[in-house]
Amino acid sequence: MTLPVWCFGAAHIDRQARAHRAVRLGTSNPVTIRTSLGGVARNVAETLARLGLPVGLVSRMGHDPSAERILAEMARLGLDLSLVGRSETSGTASYTAVLEPGGEMAVAIADMGIYDEMGPENLAPALAAAEPASAWFVDANLPAEGLAAVLSHPGRPGLVAVDAVSSPKSEKLRGLLGRIDLLCLNRDEAEAITGQPVADEATAWSALRRLRAEGVGRIVLNRGDAGALIADAAGEATVAPCPADIVDVTGAGDAAMAGTLYGLVTGLTLAEAARLGRAAAALALEAPTAVPATLTADALRRRALIVA
């Protein structure tokens, strides 16, 4: 029996406002707005569930229609939602992305103050209940104290994966790097954590080596259409990109994280798992939602050309 993967972090409503023409700042832009479920931890949890793993979600929501929609749709996917907390003072978070007509992000705004409530005290019951597990995933939307509580918990599984989320949020990971078994991040987040510029492939490798020296077990540095750089105890490698016809960029990084984590949980090497991550990102880029409704383990492996 496969133990569950518990995902700690953001679960909220995404709003994508696709502009009819190139976005212009300082003026009104005609758009078409679509809403869907989002949040890094939620996106990763849904992806893993669609890939066939048992998954639980640890997040925090308000008492509002957004929360009820998220919980209802996640319950239909079979997720364990017993450890989702509810706030008496804050509403459910939201994320709004303004997209260019071709799907590239122009700007995004996030109302995520509720996640500051996911500190050690509120997390303690969930941490005790989320074991044993095959892996934990945590996103950097948690406050620094909450991240430390998850990464330092004595009952943590042997694989704890972290998504840096954004440049400002990734700075909270400083001082915790030696407790991370898998870190997924992009160039800007690598710069924020290491404090050194990442301008080209040479400086990217330098950042990865510094993170490894700080104690990170496995690292995936996503580089968009240039693929990814990876490093672990087995060595360093470049992972080729998986071409995609972009529909919406929202959730592609979360998909890359989920695909990589799925690969590791199912026994693949980091190089093989990262190929699944690139394939998952490509499938997400081609879908109108953060997680493709048609996603399966077979579809993912076919796209990555990895045979089970």
C-alpha positions in Angstrom: 0.0 0.0 0.0 1.4 3.4 -1.0 1.5 5.9 1.8 -0.1 9.3 1.1 1.7 12.5 0.0 0.7 15.4 2.2 0.7 18.9 0.6 1.1 21.9 2.8 0.4 25.4 1.6 -1.8 27.5 -0.7 -5.3 26.5 -1.9 -7.4 29.3 -3.3 -9.3 30.7 -6.3 -7.4 31.6 -9.5 -8.7 34.3 -11.8 -7.2 34.6 -15.3 -8.0 37.8 -17.1 -6.9 37.4 -20.7 -6.5 40.7 -22.5 -8.0 41.1 -26.0 -5.0 43.2 -27.0 -1.5 43.7 -25.7 -1.7 44.8 -22.1 -1.1 48.6 -21.5 -0.3 49.8 -18.0 -2.0 52.9 -16.5 -5.2 52.4 -18.5 -8.2 50.1 -18.8 -7.7 46.8 -20.6 -10.6 44.8 -22.1 -10.3 41.3 -20.9 -12.2 38.0 -20.6 -12.1 36.6 -17.0 -12.2 32.9 -16.1 -12.0 31.5 -12.6 -10.6 28.1 -11.5 -9.0 26.5 -8.5 -5.4 27.4 -7.8 -2.8 27.6 -5.1 0.6 25.9 -5.3 -0.1 23.1 -2.8 -3.5 22.6 -4.2 -2.3 22.4 -7.7 0.4 19.9 -6.8 -2.1 17.9 -4.7 -4.6 17.7 -7.6 -1.8 16.7 -10.1 -0.6 13.9 -7.8 -4.1 12.7 -7.3 -4.8 12.6 -11.0 -1.6 10.6 -11.4 -2.9 8.0 -9.0 -1.2 8.7 -5.7 -3.1 9.0 -2.4 -3.0 12.7 -1.4 -3.9 14.9 1.5 -4.1 18.7 1.7 -3.1 20.9 4.6 -4.2 24.5 4.0 -6.2 27.3 5.5 -9.5 28.8 4.2 -12.2 31.1 5.3 -15.9 30.4 5.7 -17.0 31.6 2.3 -18.2 30.4 -1.1 -14.7 30.1 -2.4 -13.7 27.7 0.3 -16.8 25.6 -0.3 -16.1 25.4 -4.0 -12.5 24.3 -3.4 -13.4 21.7 -0.8 -16.2 20.2 -2.9 -14.1 19.9 -6.0 -11.1 18.5 -4.2 -13.4 16.0 -2.4 -14.6 14.7 -5.8 -11.0 14.0 -6.7 -10.6 11.8 -3.5 -8.2 14.0 -1.6 -8.0 13.8 2.2 -9.2 17.2 3.4 -9.4 16.4 7.1 -6.4 18.6 7.9 -7.7 21.8 6.2 -8.0 24.6 8.7 -10.7 27.3 8.7 -10.1 30.9 9.7 -12.6 32.9 11.8 -11.1 36.2 10.8 -9.8 35.9 7.2 -11.4 35.1 3.8 -10.1 32.5 1.4 -7.1 33.7 -0.6 -7.2 34.6 -4.3 -4.8 35.0 -7.1 -5.5 37.1 -10.2 -3.3 36.9 -13.3 -3.6 39.3 -16.2 -2.5 37.5 -19.4 -1.4 38.7 -22.7 -3.6 37.5 -25.7 -1.0 34.7 -26.3 -1.2 33.4 -22.7 2.0 35.0 -21.3 1.6 36.7 -17.9 1.6 40.5 -17.9 1.1 41.0 -14.2 -0.5 39.1 -11.2 -1.9 40.2 -7.9 -2.3 38.0 -4.8 -4.5 38.3 -1.7 -2.9 35.7 0.5 -2.7 37.1 4.0 -4.6 34.1 5.4 -1.6 31.9 4.9 0.3 33.9 7.6 -2.0 32.0 10.0 -0.3 28.7 9.1 2.3 29.0 11.9 3.6 26.3 14.3 0.5 26.4 16.6 -2.1 26.0 13.9 0.1 23.4 12.0 0.8 21.3 15.0 -2.3 19.0 14.9 -1.8 18.5 11.1 1.9 17.7 11.4 1.1 15.0 14.0 -1.7 13.6 11.8 0.2 13.7 8.5 2.4 10.7 9.3 3.4 8.1 8.2 3.7 9.4 4.6 5.7 8.7 1.5 6.5 12.4 1.1 5.5 15.8 2.2 5.3 18.8 -0.1 5.4 22.4 1.3 5.2 25.7 -0.6 6.8 29.0 0.5 3.4 30.7 1.0 3.7 29.5 4.6 5.2 32.0 7.0 8.9 31.4 7.9 7.9 29.9 11.3 5.5 27.5 9.6 8.1 26.4 7.1 10.5 25.7 9.9 7.9 23.7 11.8 7.2 21.5 8.8 10.9 21.0 7.8 12.0 20.4 11.4 9.2 18.1 12.5 10.6 14.8 14.0 7.9 12.7 12.3 8.7 14.0 8.8 9.1 11.4 6.0 12.4 10.8 4.2 11.3 13.0 1.3 10.3 16.5 1.9 9.9 18.7 -1.2 9.7 22.5 -1.3 8.6 24.9 -4.0 10.1 28.4 -3.7 7.0 30.0 -5.2 8.4 33.5 -5.8 11.5 35.6 -5.3 10.2 37.4 -2.1 8.8 34.3 -0.6 11.8 32.2 -1.4 14.0 34.3 1.0 12.2 32.6 3.9 14.0 29.4 3.0 17.4 30.8 4.0 18.6 28.9 7.1 16.4 26.0 6.3 18.1 24.7 3.2 19.8 21.7 5.0 16.3 20.3 5.8 15.1 20.2 2.2 15.3 17.0 0.2 14.0 18.4 -3.1 13.9 22.1 -4.0 12.3 23.4 -7.1 12.9 27.0 -8.1 13.5 29.3 -11.0 16.3 31.7 -11.8 14.9 34.7 -9.9 14.2 32.5 -6.8 17.8 31.1 -7.0 19.1 34.7 -7.0 16.9 35.6 -4.0 18.1 32.6 -1.9 21.8 32.7 -2.8 22.2 36.4 -3.1 24.2 35.9 -6.3 23.2 36.8 -9.9 21.9 34.1 -12.1 22.3 35.5 -15.6 23.4 32.6 -17.7 24.0 28.8 -17.5 27.4 29.2 -15.8 26.0 31.3 -13.0 23.0 29.0 -12.8 25.3 26.1 -12.1 27.1 28.2 -9.6 23.9 28.8 -7.7 23.0 25.1 -7.8 26.4 24.2 -6.3 26.0 26.7 -3.6 22.5 25.4 -2.7 23.9 21.8 -2.6 26.8 23.0 -0.4 24.1 24.5 2.0 22.6 21.0 2.3 19.8 20.8 -0.2 19.5 17.1 -1.3 18.1 17.5 -4.8 17.6 20.6 -6.9 15.6 21.4 -10.0 16.2 24.8 -11.5 13.4 25.4 -14.0 14.4 27.5 -17.0 11.2 27.7 -19.0 11.7 26.8 -22.7 15.4 26.1 -22.0 14.5 23.1 -19.9 16.0 22.6 -16.4 19.2 22.1 -14.6 19.4 19.4 -11.9 21.8 18.4 -9.2 21.9 15.8 -6.5 24.4 13.3 -4.9 24.5 11.4 -8.2 25.8 14.5 -10.1 24.6 17.3 -12.3 22.6 17.2 -15.6 20.7 19.3 -18.0 17.1 18.2 -18.7 15.8 19.1 -22.2 12.6 21.2 -22.5 9.3 19.6 -23.5 7.8 21.8 -26.3 4.3 23.0 -25.8 1.7 25.1 -27.6 0.9 27.7 -24.9 -2.7 28.3 -23.9 -2.1 29.5 -20.3 1.1 29.7 -18.3 -0.7 29.6 -14.9 0.4 26.5 -13.0 3.2 25.3 -15.2 5.8 25.6 -12.4 3.5 23.7 -10.0 3.0 21.0 -12.6 6.8 20.7 -13.0 7.1 20.3 -9.2 4.3 17.7 -9.1 5.7 15.7 -12.0 9.1 15.6 -10.5 7.8 14.6 -7.0 5.6 11.9 -8.6 8.7 10.5 -10.3 10.7 10.3 -7.1 7.9 8.8 -5.1 7.5 6.1 -7.7 11.2 5.2 -7.6 12.7 7.1 -10.5 16.1 8.9 -10.5 16.1 12.7 -10.3 16.9 12.9 -14.0 14.0 10.7 -14.9 11.7 12.4 -12.5 12.7 15.9 -13.8 11.8 14.7 -17.3 8.3 13.9 -16.0 8.3 17.4 -14.5 9.0 19.0 -17.9 6.3 16.9 -19.5 3.8 17.9 -16.8 4.6 21.5 -17.3 4.1 21.2 -21.0 0.7 19.5 -20.5 -0.3 22.3 -18.1 0.8 25.0 -20.6 -1.5 23.5 -23.2 -4.6 23.4 -20.9 -6.9 26.3 -19.9 -6.7 25.3 -16.2 -3.6 24.9 -13.9 -4.1 21.1 -13.9 -5.3 19.4 -17.1 -8.6 17.5 -16.5 -7.3 14.7 -18.9 -4.0 14.2 -17.0 -3.1 10.6 -16.2 0.1 8.8 -15.3 0.1 7.1 -18.8 -0.3 10.4 -20.6 2.4 12.0 -18.5 4.9 9.2 -19.2 4.1 9.2 -22.9 4.8 12.9 -23.1 8.1 12.4 -21.3 8.8 9.2 -23.3 9.4 7.3 -20.1 8.0 3.8 -20.0 6.9 2.4 -16.6 
